[in-house]
Structure formats: C-alpha cells, structure tokens
C-alpha cells in the first residue's frame, strides 16, 4: 500500500453562498498519478486549488503526510501548479523561465545550471535553452512549464487541464510524455480534466466527480480510499468504464444505453421486456435497478432469429471511421450500437446480448435522466459547442 501524501478530510467549500465541495474526503498516495475527472463546474479545480493553498475550505482539514496544512500559504507547501495557460514569462527565455523559481530561493548558479540542463533533457528540449518562449509551439511551451515546476523539486505536482489548449495529436503525444515523466521522477501528480480518454490512459487512480461529490474511484488493488466491496464500488480505472457505480458515471465515461430494469433474483434481470442472465447479485428480489449496456457490446443479428433477444428499427447510421454508430428504436427507446457491421435506415434488426454485456446498478438520483439516444445528452451538446469554439479560434 502506498504511503499517504495528501489527505482531504471532510472538506466543504462554498462561493457566494453556493456549495462547491460537500464533505469531500480523499487520500492520495506518494508517487501516485491521480486524475480528478468530471464535467465543468463539478468542483475538480476547487479540489486542486484547495490542495495548493489557493482556496481555504469553510470546514475540514488538508494534510500533507501527517501535517495539517490548512494555514500554510501556497509558496510554503511542497506543491507546484501547472495552469491551463502555462503562465510562462514572455520576457524570459526558456532557460530563465525554468531557473526563475530556483533564483527566488537563492540557489547557487552552478546548481541552477545543472538542474536546468537536467530538466531540458527530461522534457526533450535540448538545445532550446536560449530560445524565446514566443518562438515555441504550444507543446514546447507546455514542456517548459513542466520543467519549471519540476525544477523546484516539489513532492506533489498539480496540473489544471494543461493539455486542453493543444490539438488532438499533440494532446495524445503529451499524455504519453507526462506519464513517462511522472514514472521517471516518481512524485505525485494530481491531474484535472474533463476528458475521459485522457484520464483512463494516464492515471493510476481516477476520481469521478459531479456536483462537488465523488461519484466513483477507480484505483489499483491496495488503494486506501475504499475497500473493494463489490462490483459497484471500486476497482481499477478500467473498472470505472466496465463497472460504473451509477447512471452518471456510466453516461460520462463513454457512451451507454441505460434502461430501467428489475432484478428478479441474483444473476437474473428483466430489461426491455426480456429476462437475461447476468453476473450481478446482492440487490434483493424484484428490486428496481438501472441496467447499463455499452454500445460496442451489442451484436446485430437477423430479427426474429433465436439469437435476437430484442428487436428494433434502425433510425440513424453514422460512419465513424473504425465503426458504424447505429441508433435503433426499440418500443420508443433509442439504443446506440457501435459495430463494424453496416445497416440501413429503416432496417429491422435483432440485438443479441450475453450475461457479460449486462451491468446492473442500484437506482440513484441520476436514474432516468440519461442513457436514451432520443436526444443529445448534455455531454454531447457540450462537445459540439467546444468543437465550434475551436473552429472560431
């Protein structure tokens, strides 16, 4: 088990009378790469700023190791922050940007030179020490920001959506770079993003948030945030996708068909008018539940065939490059299917499922609010708006 380095205990934060964090508890291990994941306004950046000392909680405590640091100012915490806009000094070259914090601490010039050289090598910016930051690409500027932060030898690095300003290819490249750097130096990274793929591909632990509360934590075995009690509660970051705890997590992490169901008994669930064997238990008999079926887990079969558990009519077909995204109307509920098999609008098709394709969740406050593709979800609308704003730039 990792040694705790950051502990947030019963943290509450409000701005202008609106509560942003509610009874927030989280423990982060030394050397862990932790990602706070959630939609805009969920409180993830407030958590980061609370750790950094830029936000003072209304109640609750922040610990660094065993030391309570509520009243320790930001510059005296063993923490550095990389912001969304990098905050590089435009009048200083790459070398001086990286050296800035060390000069403030009064370090000797030979030590500064040695550290800057090491940092430039680590972030693959050899030979660029005397280049102006305005001459650098977005990815190179970000590497300078990382080097400057690490030059001060923090024990924890806070990263507030640092990849959001980069184009898609560069963002993917930098995801790999960040993970390599974190593994090389072995310190704790706490990363904030709303990008699910980014979180799942980089992190040891993913903390999914909404409305100021933790919805689910995906951690390696031995993490101290929650005991591994059941399929619904905690597992690896991959399990957040495969075993979401509630409808919010299922909808936010990838695409999901989320339907009302009834747990007839252990390992037997009724959904869409049919009974299916499942891998889930512990809900009680005849219990109302939410049922999640991922679009890529559904097989298309001939309607009316023995393999067709559910039948419907194709209402939309979109080619996505590596697969087709097909919307199917089943008695008024719109299912999404992601498959390499094509279909035509108006086709009647059958949907085939196996027990491993069906995930059962307890009802929650999110039940009935998402998972039907009759209309765009808020997440899809937000993505379209972001895409539009990028084109305007």
C-alpha positions in Angstrom: 0.0 0.0 0.0 1.3 3.5 -0.9 2.1 5.9 1.9 -0.5 8.8 2.0 1.0 12.2 1.0 -2.2 14.2 0.6 -5.4 13.7 2.7 -8.5 15.8 2.4 -10.9 15.2 5.3 -14.5 16.4 5.4 -13.7 19.4 3.1 -16.5 21.9 2.4 -16.1 24.9 0.1 -18.7 27.4 -1.0 -18.5 30.6 -3.2 -21.1 33.3 -2.8 -23.4 31.0 -0.8 -23.2 28.1 -3.4 -21.6 24.9 -2.1 -18.9 23.7 -4.4 -17.5 20.8 -2.4 -19.6 18.8 0.1 -18.0 16.7 2.8 -15.2 15.8 0.4 -12.8 13.0 1.5 -9.9 11.8 -0.5 -6.5 10.2 0.3 -3.7 10.3 -2.4 -0.6 8.2 -2.2 3.0 9.2 -2.6 4.1 8.6 -6.2 0.6 8.2 -7.5 -0.8 9.6 -10.7 -4.3 10.7 -9.7 -6.8 12.3 -12.1 -9.9 14.3 -11.0 -12.4 13.7 -13.7 -15.8 15.4 -14.2 -17.8 18.0 -16.2 -17.4 21.7 -15.9 -18.5 23.0 -12.5 -18.2 19.7 -10.7 -15.6 21.0 -8.2 -12.4 19.3 -9.5 -10.4 22.5 -9.9 -11.5 23.7 -6.5 -10.1 20.4 -5.0 -6.8 21.2 -6.8 -6.7 24.8 -5.5 -7.5 23.6 -2.0 -4.5 21.3 -2.1 -2.3 24.1 -3.5 -3.4 26.6 -0.8 -5.2 29.0 -3.2 -8.6 28.1 -1.6 -9.3 28.0 2.1 -12.0 25.5 3.0 -15.0 26.5 5.0 -14.6 23.4 7.1 -12.5 20.3 7.1 -8.7 19.7 7.0 -5.9 19.3 4.5 -3.0 17.1 5.5 0.4 16.8 3.8 1.6 13.5 5.2 0.8 13.8 8.9 1.0 17.6 9.0 -2.2 19.7 8.9 -1.5 22.5 6.3 -4.8 24.5 6.3 -3.0 27.7 7.3 0.2 27.1 5.3 0.5 29.6 2.4 0.9 28.2 -1.2 4.6 29.2 -1.5 5.5 27.2 1.6 3.8 24.0 0.5 5.8 21.3 -1.2 3.5 21.6 -4.2 3.8 23.2 -7.6 1.0 24.0 -10.0 0.8 24.0 -13.8 -2.1 26.0 -15.0 -4.2 25.8 -18.2 -2.4 28.8 -19.8 1.1 27.7 -18.6 1.8 31.3 -17.2 5.3 31.5 -18.7 7.2 34.8 -18.6 7.2 36.2 -22.1 10.2 38.4 -21.5 12.4 35.5 -20.3 13.9 32.8 -22.5 13.5 29.1 -21.8 16.5 28.8 -19.5 15.4 31.8 -17.4 11.8 30.6 -17.1 13.0 27.3 -15.8 15.5 28.9 -13.5 13.1 31.5 -12.1 11.9 29.6 -9.0 15.4 28.5 -8.1 16.7 32.1 -8.3 13.9 33.2 -5.9 15.1 30.5 -3.4 18.6 31.8 -3.7 20.2 28.7 -5.1 23.8 29.0 -6.5 24.3 29.5 -10.2 26.2 26.2 -10.8 23.3 24.3 -9.1 20.7 26.2 -11.2 22.6 25.4 -14.4 22.9 21.7 -13.6 19.2 21.5 -12.7 18.0 23.4 -15.8 20.2 21.2 -18.1 18.6 18.1 -16.4 15.1 19.5 -16.8 15.6 20.3 -20.5 16.8 16.8 -21.1 13.9 15.3 -19.3 11.3 17.2 -21.3 13.1 16.8 -24.6 14.0 20.4 -25.1 17.8 20.0 -25.5 19.3 22.9 -27.5 16.4 25.3 -26.8 17.7 26.9 -23.6 18.1 30.4 -25.1 15.1 30.4 -27.3 12.3 32.9 -26.5 9.1 31.3 -25.3 7.1 33.1 -28.0 9.1 31.1 -30.6 7.9 27.8 -29.2 4.9 25.7 -30.2 2.1 25.0 -27.7 3.6 21.6 -26.9 7.0 23.0 -26.3 5.6 25.8 -24.1 3.9 23.2 -22.0 7.2 21.3 -21.6 8.8 24.4 -20.4 6.0 24.9 -17.8 6.5 21.3 -16.6 10.3 21.7 -16.4 9.9 25.0 -14.4 7.6 23.3 -12.0 9.8 20.3 -11.5 13.0 22.3 -11.1 11.7 23.4 -7.7 11.6 19.7 -6.6 8.0 19.6 -5.4 6.7 16.5 -3.8 3.3 17.0 -5.5 2.6 18.4 -8.9 -0.8 19.9 -9.6 -1.9 20.0 -13.2 -5.1 22.0 -14.1 -6.2 20.9 -17.5 -2.8 21.6 -19.0 -3.5 19.8 -22.3 -6.8 21.4 -23.2 -5.2 24.1 -25.4 -3.4 21.6 -27.6 -4.6 20.0 -30.8 -5.7 16.3 -30.7 -2.5 14.7 -31.9 -0.2 16.8 -29.7 -2.5 16.2 -26.8 -2.1 12.5 -27.2 1.6 12.8 -27.5 1.8 14.9 -24.3 -0.3 12.3 -22.4 2.4 9.8 -23.1 5.1 12.3 -22.2 3.5 13.3 -18.9 3.1 9.7 -17.8 6.7 8.9 -18.7 8.0 12.0 -16.8 5.9 11.0 -13.7 7.2 7.5 -13.7 10.8 8.7 -14.2 10.8 11.2 -11.2 8.4 9.2 -9.0 6.5 12.1 -7.4 2.7 12.5 -7.1 0.8 14.0 -10.0 -2.7 15.3 -9.4 -4.3 16.0 -12.8 -7.6 17.7 -13.6 -9.5 17.0 -16.8 -13.0 16.5 -18.3 -11.6 14.2 -21.0 -12.4 10.6 -20.1 -9.9 9.0 -22.5 -7.1 11.2 -21.1 -8.0 10.2 -17.6 -8.2 6.4 -18.3 -5.0 6.3 -20.4 -2.7 8.2 -17.9 -3.8 7.5 -14.4 -3.1 5.1 -11.6 -6.3 6.3 -9.9 -9.3 8.1 -11.4 -11.7 10.1 -9.2 -15.0 10.8 -11.0 -16.8 13.9 -9.6 -20.1 15.6 -10.0 -21.8 18.4 -8.1 -19.0 18.6 -5.6 -19.0 15.0 -4.6 -17.1 11.8 -5.5 -19.2 9.5 -7.6 -16.7 6.7 -8.0 -13.0 6.0 -7.5 -11.1 3.6 -9.8 -7.8 2.6 -8.2 -5.3 -0.2 -8.3 -5.6 -3.0 -5.6 -4.4 -1.8 -2.2 -5.6 1.8 -2.6 -6.8 3.2 0.7 -9.8 5.3 -0.4 -12.4 2.5 -0.2 -12.4 -1.2 0.5 -13.1 -3.3 -2.6 -16.6 -4.4 -1.5 -18.4 -5.2 -4.7 -18.6 -4.7 -8.5 -20.4 -1.4 -7.9 -17.9 0.3 -5.8 -14.2 0.3 -6.7 -11.7 -1.3 -9.0 -9.0 -0.3 -11.5 -9.6 2.8 -13.6 -10.7 0.4 -16.3 -13.5 -0.8 -14.0 -14.9 2.7 -13.9 -15.8 2.0 -17.6 -16.7 -1.6 -17.2 -18.4 -1.4 -13.8 -19.9 2.1 -13.3 -21.4 2.8 -9.9 -24.4 4.9 -11.1 -26.0 6.3 -14.2 -23.9 9.5 -14.1 -20.6 7.6 -14.3 -22.0 5.2 -16.9 -23.0 8.2 -19.1 -20.0 10.4 -18.5 -17.4 7.6 -19.1 -18.1 6.7 -22.7 -21.5 6.0 -24.4 -24.1 3.9 -22.6 -27.6 2.6 -23.1 -29.1 2.9 -19.6 -32.5 1.3 -19.1 -34.9 0.7 -16.2 -34.8 -2.9 -15.1 -35.9 -5.3 -12.3 -33.6 -7.6 -10.5 -35.7 -10.7 -10.4 -33.2 -12.5 -8.2 -29.4 -12.9 -8.1 -28.0 -13.3 -11.6 -31.3 -12.8 -13.3 -32.5 -9.3 -14.5 -35.5 -8.2 -16.6 -34.9 -5.3 -19.0 -36.7 -4.2 -22.2 -39.4 -6.8 -21.6 -37.0 -9.7 -21.6 -35.2 -11.7 -18.9 -31.4 -12.1 -19.1 -28.8 -13.9 -17.1 -26.3 -11.5 -15.5 -23.2 -11.6 -13.4 -24.7 -9.3 -10.7 -26.1 -10.1 -7.3 -26.9 -8.6 -3.9 -29.8 -6.3 -5.0 -32.6 -8.4 -3.5 -35.5 -10.0 -5.2 -37.7 -7.9 -7.6 -35.6 -4.8 -6.9 -35.8 -1.8 -9.3 -32.4 -1.2 -10.9 -30.6 0.6 -13.7 -29.2 -1.6 -16.4 -26.2 -0.4 -18.5 -25.3 -1.9 -21.9 -22.4 -0.5 -23.7 -22.9 0.2 -27.5 -19.9 -1.9 -28.5 -21.2 -4.9 -26.6 -24.3 -5.4 -28.7 -24.3 -7.8 -31.7 -26.6 -7.3 -34.7 -28.5 -10.4 -35.7 -31.4 -11.2 -38.0 -34.7 -10.0 -36.5 -36.8 -12.9 -35.2 -33.9 -15.3 -35.0 -33.2 -17.4 -31.9 -30.2 -15.1 -31.1 -32.3 -11.9 -31.3 -33.2 -11.1 -27.7 -34.5 -7.7 -28.6 -35.9 -6.3 -32.0 -35.9 -2.8 -33.3 -35.8 -0.4 -36.3 -32.7 1.5 -37.4 -33.3 5.2 -37.3 -29.8 6.5 -37.9 -26.5 5.3 -39.3 -23.2 7.3 -39.0 -19.8 6.0 -40.2 -17.1 6.8 -37.6 -14.1 5.5 -39.5 -13.4 2.4 -37.5 -17.1 1.5 -36.8 -20.6 2.5 -37.6 -22.7 4.2 -34.9 -26.3 3.0 -35.3 -29.4 4.2 -33.5 -32.2 1.7 -33.1 -35.7 2.4 -31.9 -37.0 -0.4 -29.6 -40.5 0.4 -28.5 -39.7 4.1 -28.3 -36.4 3.8 -26.5 -33.4 4.7 -28.7 -30.4 2.4 -28.4 -26.9 3.1 -29.6 -24.9 0.3 -31.2 -21.2 0.6 -32.3 -20.3 -2.1 -34.7 -18.3 -2.9 -37.8 -21.5 -4.3 -39.4 -23.4 -1.8 -41.5 -27.2 -1.3 -41.7 -29.6 0.9 -43.5 -32.2 3.4 -42.0 -35.5 1.6 -41.8 -34.0 -1.9 -41.4 -35.5 -4.2 -38.8 -32.7 -5.8 -36.8 -32.2 -8.0 -33.8 -30.0 -7.2 -30.8 -28.1 -10.1 -29.2 -26.6 -9.9 -25.6 -24.6 -12.1 -23.3 -24.5 -12.0 -19.5 -21.2 -10.2 -19.6 -22.7 -7.4 -21.7 -25.2 -6.5 -19.0 -24.2 -4.4 -16.0 -26.7 -3.8 -13.2 -26.6 -0.7 -10.9 -28.6 0.4 -7.9 -31.1 3.2 -8.6 -29.7 6.7 -7.8 -30.6 10.4 -8.2 -29.4 10.2 -11.8 -31.7 7.3 -12.7 -34.0 8.1 -15.7 -32.1 11.2 -16.7 -29.6 9.8 -19.3 -28.8 6.8 -21.5 -31.6 7.2 -24.1 -30.4 8.5 -27.5 -33.7 10.1 -28.5 -31.9 13.4 -27.9 -28.4 14.6 -27.4 -27.1 14.3 -23.9 -25.6 17.4 -22.2 -22.2 15.9 -22.7 -22.7 15.6 -26.5 -24.0 19.2 -26.7 -21.0 20.5 -24.7 -18.6 18.6 -27.0 -20.3 20.2 -30.1 -20.1 23.7 -28.5 -16.4 23.2 -27.7 -15.7 22.0 -31.3 -17.5 25.1 -32.7 -15.5 27.4 -30.5 -12.2 25.8 -31.6 -13.1 26.4 -35.2 -13.9 30.1 -34.4 -10.3 30.4 -33.0 
